[in-house]
Amino acid sequence: MFELFIARRYLRAKRKQVVISVITFISVLGVAAGVMALVIALALNNGFKNTLERNLLGATAHVAILEKQQGEGIENWEQLAAKLAKLPHVISATPGLYESAYMSGPVQGDGVEIKGVKIAPGTALPDALKHLKAGSVDGLTANDDLPGVVLGSRLAQSIGAVNGKRVRILITDILPFGPAPRYVNVRVAGIFELGFYDIDSHWAYMSLPAEQKLFTLTDVVSSIDLMLDDIYAADVVQRAAEPLIGPKLAASTWKEQYHQILGALKMERIATAITIGLIQFVAGLNILITLVMMVMEKHRDISILMSMGARASQIRNIFVFEGALIGAAGTIIGLIAGYTLCYFLDHYKLIPLDEQVYALPFVPFNPQAFDGLWIAGAAMAVSLLATLYPARAATRIAPVEALRYE
């Protein structure tokens, strides 16, 4: 169609008014900058969200069966776990015993959250125990004079613990005449590194029977952890589990456990899209100015086309195509630049973070293809909207008046 041909000629032509060429170039850069900024910002948000979900769910359950009121623990957990394991989407139902203590090593001591887990053939292990830097899970059930414990890498570094060596755990027993502290020696059976600062710095694992004996407990657990084949089916599993667990227990999903941080990330995503999206409106204004000035410059050409029989819709399409070409060029450049930068920033970990503050060693970037599609669509929509006024103004030029003094 000749409208597209003329639109391309107008954009490529060397004009007497250099300022229009400069503004056109700035318009393309404006669209590219807005698209690139949105791609990077949303990739950053996705990176934090996905990394936090992966790390948190690697150490906690997708659905946890807990006591409604803190008591002496969940009894008869084996029968209940067997029933829960048969629910749809449930891969495994494993017990967990959580106890807080103080652990001392050769260098210093630190607080620790000890989780007792069932170690047996065919039993699912927490993700943390699948990321061992040293030692073996078999050390937790070894026939030794000391119970075994697997420590987080940063916890082991902090207290000076070494795989295969002893550390001491301070346990406070509550007796009728008051609290009675006692030290218990345990052997470091392994060291894990999950990549999440809080877990690597404060968590440890023991076999369930060893922890029950260590804290003088009967055969009870703190929770029954359900792992699912689809983490987004947690609500369905929660509703299915409630009739089985009884009135004294409650099912809690990972969304409920981490709703504050996940909600904050969702709000940040919306705010980021709105704030950075304003760049697109600035680019749209540049396109508007470019086309208005082009209409003023090309009024003679427009008059000649109309006198030769060009319809108003065809004149309008010339400037609509010009705005679309500017938007498309900026969108393509912005998408390429945004996704390329995200790849290098994430692959080479170019932006480090303070793990003690952000719980992550570097800024993660995880761009999504769907984000690129709607960003491109929004950029093109803004570009096309910017063409409406100048395209309409071009159709109002009167050929006789424009050519009278030519």
Phi, psi and omega in degrees: 000143188288337178299315179294321179299314180293320179301317178294320178297319180297321181288329183270342187291148175276115186264158175291326179268097184297333184299328179293319177298320180295315181295323177299316178298318179295324179297316178298315179296324179296315177297316180298318180296317179296316179296314181298316181297319179294318179300314182293317182295316179289326176295323177296314179297315178297322180297313178296315182297310183293321180293317179295317178299315182296316182289317180293316181287345175288341182245346181235175185272155172288321172224127182247132175265116186232164173285138176293321175236134184299123181228219182268002178116174181271118179266163180052039185290333183295316179294319180293319179297322179296322178291317182293329181294341181272357180289151176300143179076351182275122177273318181208152175230104187239149179280156175217134179239117185253126176220139178263144181205181177240125184247131178245137177240191181297334184264307182199183178244164180200156176288148184215144173257114183261128178247123175270128183233156179278122179250106181203154178303132179085355179269134181291136179260150173300152181301327180301322181283354174267358181240056181278132174271334181207154177080196184209151176295333180300336179294342179286336181244013181292145177284087184232166179286344180238141175293150181266154179217141176251126186253153169293149187298318182285329174295315179298319179294321183295316184267356179081025182283146180233140180303131180092349181259170183270147167227166182243143178245127176268119181241135179253113176271138178264110181252166181304328182265006177130178180291140180231104180285148175211148178259139177232131177275137175226161181252136178287112182269343181183168179226125180250160175218106182273338182095004178246120193303311184300321181285315180295337184264341189224002184249150174214158182233142174225164173289149185301311180298323181294319180289322177299318179291320182298320183259016177051053179248158172279189183282072179234162177226163178275330184204162168243116187264123179258126174254135189247159175280345177217111185296337181276002173264013183299321180295321179295315180294322178302313180293324180288332183279334186302318178294338184274331191271342178088175187285340183275348182244160179223149177258127182238129181271165179295332177293322179289324182291325185240030185294330182292310183290323179290323176294322178296320178294323179294316178295323179296323179297315180296314180297322179295315181298320180290314184295307182288334177298339177297335176300323180296324179291324174297317177297323177297322177295322177298319178296319178301312180296318180301313183288325177298316179292326179291322176298319179294323181286324188260021182298326179294315179299319180296319180296319180296316179300318181291324179290336178274000175110006178293133179283161180298322179296327179288320176297318179299318182296330179303313184279333172295318178295323178299313178297322179293321179294319177297314180296319181295318179298313179295321181295315180297314179298316181295318179296315180298313181295318182296311182291327178293314179297319179300319180298311183290321180296322181278317185294319183260004175051056189281343181244100181284159178230158173279110185298328182292338180263313187257353178068007179229145183281339181207165180283120179271142176237126181225081181290141180250143180296322181298322178299319179298325181293312183285331175295315178298318179297319180293319179296318179291324179297315178297319180297319180289323177298325181292345182271348189298311183293308180297326179294321178290322179296325181295327182284348181268359179291131178270117183303320183296315181292322183289328184262000185298320186254014179276000000 
